[in-house]
Amino acid sequence: MAERERLMSDSVEILICAADAVQEGGRGVRFPVTAGGEDATGFVVRHGGKVYGYLNRCAHVPIELDWSEGEFFESSKLYIMCSTHGAIYVPDSGYCAGGPCRGRRLRPIAVLERDEQLYWQPDDYIRPARA
């Protein structure tokens, strides 16, 4: 098992970063994943005091969302916004509240905040990045 991974019960948790690297409404942190067999990135943001993780792909067209690396929120810091199409997503659900993908959702990634660290958990679709 890789140094950054640890086995907890039957689930693998992979370290993303220190918890304080993700500030309320601030820059998100990207991390490498494999999604559906393709290289991709996931990201975490903090909103309403909680951390949320998603696959970094717009629900409209599968392109990365951030304006520049880690910049996911629009100017009010209330919504995650696609830099290409302007779709806006509710941070705590990934629901598209406006734009070309209205009614769809971002693909969630399970994240945990523990011992001042953030971890993500792979699932059947989103796996650890290929080495």
ABEGO torsion letter per residue (X at the ends): XBAABBBBEABBBBBABBAAABBBGBBBBBBBBBBGGBBBBBBBBBBGGBBBBBBBBBAABBBBABABBGBABBAAGABBBBAAAGBBBBAAAGBBABEAABGBBBBBBBBBBBGGBBBBBBBAABBBBBX
